[in-house]
């Protein structure tokens, strides 16, 4: 999930830059509202839209981060000889002796 934090950080930095430019534009719109009376109304609309998009994209980042798998692991490799031999012994229980104890008497 390391890529989630990269996307989250990039998006957060981008939103901070966009909001900073918008706040500067909002201050200028209030300063020059006598020259263009509808500019305050437009900035209110832009504020609403920017707020909705900011929240919506944060929600989408979280939803896509935890809802989709980015990898699929499938066992498509053929079984090796070792795997076949392990599978052959899968029916042996712990009580069964693979090598009887009597076979070790001559070994020592």
Protein Blocks (a to p, Z undefined) as FASTA:
>chain_A
ZZmmmmmmmmmmmmmmmmmmmmmmmmmmmmmmmmmmmlmmmmmmmmmmmmmmmmmmmmmm
mmmmmmpccbdcddfbccdfklmmmmmmmmpcfklcfbafklmmmmZZ
